[in-house]
């Protein structure tokens, strides 16, 4: 798992801006869940850990994560066509 500093070292500035823009297309809860699950703000967290932090079940966290990833894919696809 890559910490925020580590993933930023692997990407150039334009890629970082693209990721930030894509994350900006999500609502606060979706963004927080993806950041926690993928370790963008520290170590990766399990579905259960995120659920306990947010008061949601692990299954609900998984559903929100999947919906958010779908939104990111759609936004990225739109960006590639522009």
Z-matrix of the N, CA and C atoms (Angstrom, degrees):
N
C 1 1.447
C 2 1.520 1 111.18
N 3 1.308 2 115.41 1 137.22
C 4 1.457 3 120.53 2 -178.59
C 5 1.517 4 110.67 3 -99.87
N 6 1.302 5 115.93 4 131.59
C 7 1.464 6 120.31 5 173.51
C 8 1.512 7 108.20 6 -74.36
N 9 1.314 8 117.34 7 166.84
C 10 1.467 9 121.47 8 -177.53
C 11 1.517 10 111.34 9 -54.38
N 12 1.326 11 118.12 10 -45.43
C 13 1.459 12 120.61 11 -179.92
C 14 1.518 13 111.13 12 -62.55
N 15 1.331 14 117.52 13 -37.91
C 16 1.457 15 121.05 14 -177.50
C 17 1.520 16 111.78 15 -67.22
N 18 1.336 17 117.14 16 -46.51
C 19 1.455 18 117.82 17 -178.45
C 20 1.516 19 110.41 18 -67.20
N 21 1.321 20 118.05 19 -33.13
C 22 1.460 21 119.81 20 178.41
C 23 1.519 22 111.36 21 -67.38
N 24 1.322 23 118.22 22 -29.60
C 25 1.454 24 121.31 23 177.69
C 26 1.524 25 110.86 24 -68.97
N 27 1.330 26 117.53 25 -26.96
C 28 1.459 27 121.44 26 -178.07
C 29 1.529 28 113.13 27 -84.48
N 30 1.292 29 117.37 28 -14.92
C 31 1.454 30 121.74 29 -174.96
C 32 1.515 31 110.74 30 -113.44
N 33 1.321 32 115.59 31 148.57
C 34 1.460 33 117.26 32 174.30
C 35 1.532 34 109.25 33 -83.23
N 36 1.296 35 115.93 34 170.84
C 37 1.468 36 121.58 35 -174.08
C 38 1.532 37 112.29 36 -56.64
N 39 1.327 38 118.15 37 -41.86
C 40 1.468 39 120.08 38 -177.78
C 41 1.525 40 111.03 39 -66.69
N 42 1.331 41 117.28 40 -36.39
C 43 1.462 42 119.80 41 177.93
C 44 1.526 43 110.90 42 -66.74
N 45 1.325 44 116.57 43 -40.06
C 46 1.463 45 120.59 44 177.90
C 47 1.524 46 110.04 45 -62.34
N 48 1.328 47 116.80 46 -42.64
C 49 1.465 48 120.51 47 178.96
C 50 1.524 49 111.01 48 -64.29
N 51 1.342 50 117.30 49 -37.65
C 52 1.463 51 120.28 50 177.79
C 53 1.526 52 110.73 51 -63.85
N 54 1.326 53 116.40 52 -42.85
C 55 1.464 54 120.26 53 179.04
C 56 1.523 55 110.32 54 -63.59
N 57 1.313 56 116.59 55 -44.31
C 58 1.470 57 119.88 56 178.96
C 59 1.525 58 110.90 57 -61.68
N 60 1.326 59 116.64 58 -41.08
C 61 1.464 60 120.06 59 179.34
C 62 1.526 61 110.44 60 -64.53
N 63 1.330 62 116.72 61 -42.31
C 64 1.458 63 119.93 62 178.56
C 65 1.525 64 110.72 63 -63.39
N 66 1.321 65 117.08 64 -44.84
C 67 1.464 66 119.99 65 178.28
C 68 1.527 67 110.70 66 -62.61
N 69 1.316 68 116.69 67 -30.57
C 70 1.457 69 120.88 68 178.33
C 71 1.515 70 113.05 69 -66.99
N 72 1.336 71 117.13 70 -16.70
C 73 1.463 72 120.35 71 178.59
C 74 1.529 73 111.97 72 -81.40
N 75 1.330 74 116.71 73 -5.12
C 76 1.461 75 121.34 74 -179.44
C 77 1.523 76 110.64 75 -97.23
N 78 1.325 77 115.95 76 159.35
C 79 1.464 78 118.14 77 173.42
C 80 1.531 79 108.96 78 -78.30
N 81 1.318 80 116.62 79 169.88
C 82 1.470 81 121.12 80 -174.43
C 83 1.524 82 112.59 81 -57.64
N 84 1.317 83 117.05 82 -43.40
C 85 1.469 84 120.22 83 -177.78
C 86 1.519 85 111.12 84 -66.39
N 87 1.335 86 117.36 85 -44.01
C 88 1.462 87 120.38 86 178.35
C 89 1.527 88 110.75 87 -61.39
N 90 1.314 89 115.53 88 -44.67
C 91 1.470 90 120.80 89 -179.21
C 92 1.533 91 110.75 90 -62.11
N 93 1.328 92 116.93 91 -44.64
C 94 1.461 93 121.10 92 179.97
C 95 1.527 94 110.93 93 -62.93
N 96 1.323 95 116.73 94 -42.31
C 97 1.462 96 120.57 95 -179.40
C 98 1.524 97 110.48 96 -64.33
N 99 1.319 98 118.40 97 -45.85
C 100 1.465 99 119.56 98 179.40
C 101 1.519 100 111.55 99 -64.68
N 102 1.314 101 117.25 100 -41.35
C 103 1.476 102 120.13 101 178.40
C 104 1.526 103 110.53 102 -59.86
N 105 1.328 104 116.85 103 -42.19
C 106 1.464 105 120.69 104 -179.72
C 107 1.525 106 111.35 105 -70.65
N 108 1.316 107 117.03 106 -45.80
C 109 1.464 108 121.15 107 -176.18
C 110 1.527 109 112.27 108 -66.17
N 111 1.335 110 117.36 109 -36.61
C 112 1.461 111 120.45 110 -176.74
C 113 1.522 112 113.00 111 -100.22
N 114 1.311 113 117.34 112 6.63
C 115 1.455 114 120.94 113 174.39
C 116 1.509 115 114.80 114 68.55
N 117 1.326 116 117.64 115 33.71
C 118 1.462 117 120.12 116 -178.96
C 119 1.524 118 112.35 117 -76.76
N 120 1.322 119 117.24 118 -18.12
C 121 1.465 120 121.36 119 179.46
C 122 1.522 121 111.62 120 -121.74
N 123 1.307 122 117.58 121 21.65
C 124 1.460 123 121.74 122 -176.46
C 125 1.514 124 108.90 123 146.45
N 126 1.319 125 117.42 124 -156.52
C 127 1.467 126 119.35 125 -178.90
C 128 1.531 127 111.84 126 -67.66
N 129 1.336 128 115.69 127 150.50
C 130 1.462 129 120.67 128 175.82
C 131 1.524 130 109.09 129 -60.86
N 132 1.319 131 115.97 130 144.40
C 133 1.461 132 120.90 131 179.67
C 134 1.521 133 109.55 132 -118.18
N 135 1.314 134 115.74 133 145.76
C 136 1.462 135 120.85 134 179.47
C 137 1.526 136 110.17 135 -73.15
N 138 1.324 137 115.08 136 165.18
C 139 1.465 138 120.24 137 175.52
C 140 1.523 139 110.20 138 -56.97
N 141 1.322 140 115.99 139 -42.63
C 142 1.462 141 120.21 140 -179.25
C 143 1.525 142 111.09 141 -64.51
N 144 1.344 143 116.99 142 -43.65
C 145 1.469 144 120.07 143 179.57
C 146 1.527 145 111.23 144 -60.38
N 147 1.325 146 116.01 145 -45.18
C 148 1.466 147 119.86 146 179.73
C 149 1.525 148 109.64 147 -65.43
N 150 1.325 149 116.25 148 -40.53
C 151 1.455 150 120.22 149 178.45
C 152 1.512 151 112.78 150 -60.84
N 153 1.322 152 116.16 151 -43.34
C 154 1.467 153 119.55 152 179.06
C 155 1.526 154 110.84 153 -63.82
N 156 1.322 155 116.30 154 -38.15
C 157 1.464 156 120.67 155 -179.33
C 158 1.524 157 112.08 156 -68.78
N 159 1.334 158 116.33 157 -32.12
C 160 1.462 159 120.51 158 -174.88
C 161 1.525 160 113.93 159 -102.74
N 162 1.327 161 116.78 160 -7.51
C 163 1.457 162 119.79 161 -177.48
C 164 1.516 163 113.00 162 78.40
N 165 1.330 164 116.83 163 20.73
C 166 1.459 165 122.36 164 179.37
C 167 1.521 166 109.78 165 -112.03
N 168 1.324 167 116.47 166 158.54
C 169 1.462 168 119.37 167 174.18
C 170 1.528 169 109.08 168 -73.87
N 171 1.323 170 115.97 169 158.41
C 172 1.465 171 120.36 170 177.36
C 173 1.531 172 110.07 171 -59.18
N 174 1.324 173 116.75 172 -37.76
C 175 1.468 174 120.28 173 179.40
C 176 1.524 175 111.18 174 -64.35
N 177 1.309 176 116.94 175 -41.13
C 178 1.472 177 119.98 176 178.92
C 179 1.523 178 110.40 177 -66.09
N 180 1.323 179 117.45 178 -39.32
C 181 1.467 180 120.77 179 176.44
C 182 1.526 181 109.28 180 -60.49
N 183 1.345 182 116.87 181 -43.41
C 184 1.465 183 120.81 182 179.21
C 185 1.526 184 110.91 183 -60.96
N 186 1.326 185 116.73 184 -43.02
C 187 1.463 186 120.74 185 179.48
C 188 1.526 187 111.23 186 -62.39
N 189 1.317 188 116.77 187 -44.43
C 190 1.467 189 120.70 188 179.65
C 191 1.521 190 110.00 189 -65.25
N 192 1.335 191 116.51 190 -40.79
C 193 1.465 192 120.80 191 177.65
C 194 1.526 193 110.64 192 -59.22
N 195 1.323 194 117.15 193 -46.69
C 196 1.462 195 120.92 194 -179.14
C 197 1.528 196 111.38 195 -64.02
N 198 1.324 197 116.75 196 -41.34
C 199 1.466 198 120.23 197 177.91
C 200 1.523 199 110.23 198 -62.91
N 201 1.327 200 116.73 199 -43.52
C 202 1.467 201 121.11 200 -179.63
C 203 1.524 202 110.92 201 -64.25
N 204 1.327 203 117.48 202 -41.66
C 205 1.465 204 120.13 203 178.38
C 206 1.527 205 110.59 204 -63.89
N 207 1.326 206 116.85 205 -37.22
C 208 1.463 207 120.38 206 175.65
C 209 1.518 208 111.76 207 -62.53
N 210 1.332 209 116.29 208 -41.57
C 211 1.467 210 120.37 209 177.29
C 212 1.526 211 110.76 210 -62.99
N 213 1.336 212 116.54 211 -41.24
C 214 1.466 213 119.85 212 179.54
C 215 1.524 214 110.99 213 -64.32
N 216 1.339 215 116.18 214 -42.40
C 217 1.472 216 119.43 215 178.31
C 218 1.526 217 110.49 216 -61.03
N 219 1.319 218 116.70 217 -45.30
C 220 1.465 219 120.65 218 -179.77
C 221 1.523 220 110.84 219 -63.09
N 222 1.326 221 117.12 220 -42.94
C 223 1.467 222 120.77 221 179.30
C 224 1.523 223 110.60 222 -65.50
N 225 1.326 224 117.07 223 -39.85
C 226 1.466 225 120.67 224 178.99
C 227 1.524 226 110.21 225 -66.31
N 228 1.331 227 116.87 226 -40.93
C 229 1.468 228 120.32 227 178.11
C 230 1.522 229 110.99 228 -62.47
N 231 1.327 230 116.73 229 -42.09
C 232 1.467 231 119.70 230 177.78
C 233 1.522 232 110.18 231 -62.54
N 234 1.318 233 117.01 232 -39.93
C 235 1.462 234 121.67 233 179.84
C 236 1.510 235 112.68 234 -64.52
N 237 1.331 236 117.33 235 -35.91
C 238 1.462 237 121.03 236 179.19
C 239 1.519 238 111.34 237 -69.43
N 240 1.326 239 117.25 238 -29.56
C 241 1.465 240 120.66 239 -178.93
C 242 1.516 241 112.24 240 -81.75
N 243 1.328 242 117.27 241 -19.36
C 244 1.471 243 120.30 242 -178.04
C 245 1.508 244 111.69 243 -71.48
